[in-house]
Amino acid sequence: MKKNIWMILFFVLLAVNIAVIIIAVSFFNQSYEQTSGEAPPEEPQELEFILTNSTVETLINDNIPYDEFTVNINTEGITVDIEQKVLGFSINSSISGEPVVSGSNIIIHLTDLNLAGLPLSEDALYTALRKLVDLPDGIAMSETERALVIDMSLFEQYFGVELQADKIDYENNAWYFSVNNTF
């Protein structure tokens, strides 16, 4: 029996040694990918938000430094009141319209024009406004339709971020914007 005990102990010890060798070989035989030490480039993230008509109106009136323009936004659309001096006389004009997003522009399709209360046709008023009103860079009156075109880069100039209007739902008091940025 003594021989059987020693033989059993021998095989147990042999099995333990084989297990230790297998564990040691697998531990030292692992391979890893070498990295360059640089973090992977971050994907730009887009921050989306919704502003109300009154918030957009306040942002525009407070940040665009043109005292002769006053913007009013409500569920009816946008009205821009313009006061300019021509030959020493103050001329009050206004344009109203419905804003939409078109690519990187906001286009206000003009529905109501007023040039100092003159009883002229809409086309004649639009032509007169195009010639008389000195608009800031980034804002233009279209040559093909009665519309005011606002380049979104104008907002970047004043707000310091790359702002994109995604959708304008002024009738429901919501303007959808996104800001492209890396965080």
Buried (B, 14 or more C-beta within 10 A) or exposed (E): EEEEEEEEEEEEEEEEEEEEEEEEEEEEEEEEEEEEEEEEEEEEEEEEEEBBBEEBBBBBBEEBEEEBBBBBBEEBBBBBBBEBEEEEEEBEBBBBBBBBBEEEBBBBBBBEBBBBEEEBEEEEBBBBBBEBBEBBEBBBBBEEEBBBBBBBEBBBEBEEEBBBBEEBEBEEBBBBBBBEEEE
